[in-house]
Amino acid sequence: MSLANGREYLAIPGPSVMPDRVLRAMHRAAPNIYEGDIVDEVAGISRDLKAVAKTRGELAIYIANGHGAWEAALANTHSRGETCLVLATGRFALGWSQHAAGLGLELDVMDFGKQSDVDLDALARHLAADADHRIKSVLVVQVDTATSVKNDIAGIRRVLDETGHPALLMVDCIASLACDRYEMDAWGVDVTVAGSQKGLMTPPGLSFVFFNDKAAAARETANCVTTYWDWRPRSHPEHFYQYFGGTAPTHHLFALREALAMIAEEGLEAIHTRHEVLARAVWAAFDAWGAEGPLRMNIADPAKRSTAVTALSIGAPYGNEIRKWVEANAGVTLGLGIGMVDRANPDSHGFFRIAHMGHVNAHMVLGALGAIEAGLTAIGVPHGSGALEAAARVCAGSSSG
Ligand SMILES: *Cc1c(COP(=O)(O)O)cnc(C)c1O
């Protein structure tokens, strides 16, 4: 007998849950790639993606995961030997910076640790000290999926403006786009990187680089870029195949078309509010459990937490044990802790993450929390009481009648 039989729930921070509508949209025969639906729909997909990123700028689409878009964004804007300022708040900005190093760029890393967002005062001092504007770009992740911290992107733009620094502001929104609020143009972001498999509810394998005129001007002198990654033909194709540098990713596009339709039907405002309420339900449960015993949310200040993913510490070996228990006994897959301590360190078994991103609703989140409560009890982790009631109260308090 297994209580896990039934529909499984993948609650790792990407890939996220794929809606049945998205799955069905892919279930069709191979289309003609020279005319018909695929050719007709790309302009609309592009328009809808820009609406989600809140930009009137340009978009290049890559048949690649987020790592590919990371590299594309850098290659199109930099020449070898230039310096990137890396604002690290967990694994992901550092991961991006490795691609910069691989392209022959110099790294200037400000590391804010694993439990804080970017310190804007420290950033202001650092930029002011760069009087000859050696720093060409600032790389930052809106939501670091490892630590679940959310950075203040508008605040970072303000600091760049106040110090009169001309660096490009480049933001990784892979975990946050269509989950947390984001406004590329209003916040003065020059380059935004996103991927298909998180808030966009589409299988991994498509990624997106949005860019404005300032970034497009940088492309004109960038010498890191190679033919395949060049964003110019992709954003202004003369021939349809140039959107993708080759054959269109047919079924990914059908999936994305449907996911974008779902996003438009629900509306971005409602999507953000849903993520905020469900995140508060998750946090209420973890606050209650953490009142006794070892369970702690990684980011103490709720205002600095992602509404798409929550990172936790629980102490080794409980992090691994809770994940294994809920997957084997309740059909819920939680995320590994990543980048909190070295993987060889036995303490690395003391972390886990829960995603609440994309196509999730109250019954999924409350169900996952119930499974965690059962797991804590089964493996004998001390924990406070009242967590599920607290989560339910959050949902009840936001209900529309
Ligand atoms: C998932 C993620 C990535 C990596 O995306 P891949 O598709 O796995 O390459 C990069 N940055 C952030 C913030 C992410 O959440």
The ligand as an ORCA input file, in Angstrom:
! r2SCAN-3c Opt
* xyz 0 1
  C      16.146     27.795    -12.719
  C      16.997     29.008    -12.684
  C      18.092     29.162    -13.527
  C      18.584     28.086    -14.441
  O      17.690     27.753    -15.410
  P      17.957     26.442    -16.293
  O      16.771     26.389    -17.166
  O      18.058     25.299    -15.328
  O      19.217     26.645    -17.032
  C      18.775     30.348    -13.482
  N      18.418     31.348    -12.643
  C      17.378     31.220    -11.808
  C      17.027     32.348    -10.889
  C      16.645     30.039    -11.791
  O      15.621     29.909    -10.935
*
